Amino acid sequence: MAAHTDRAFEAEELRAVVAQALELPVEEVTDDARFKEDLEVDSLISLEIAVRVEERYGVKIDESRLAEIGSFRLVRELIEAELNGASAT
């Protein structure tokens, strides 16, 4: 899959990428659903989401930030920060 070259991305497109990684229907991946608590997914799912995000958007999420991937909203905010060059390293 080619990396996303445009700096903007659609939230619904990202939601589909995350849902695929979680092996859940898109409608279950809401902004506030917590992956580990509400959706009861394995903790390794953060790595799977990070890999798929990198493949799709060309954004590498640093291993030290994987713990931040706890909900769709956090994934979206982390990627937006990376795309805008505003993330802390």
Summary of the structure (lengths in Angstrom):
residues: 89
radius of gyration: 12.0
end to end distance: 26.4
largest distance: 33.1
contacts: 221
relative contact order: 0.19
helix: 52%
strand: 2%
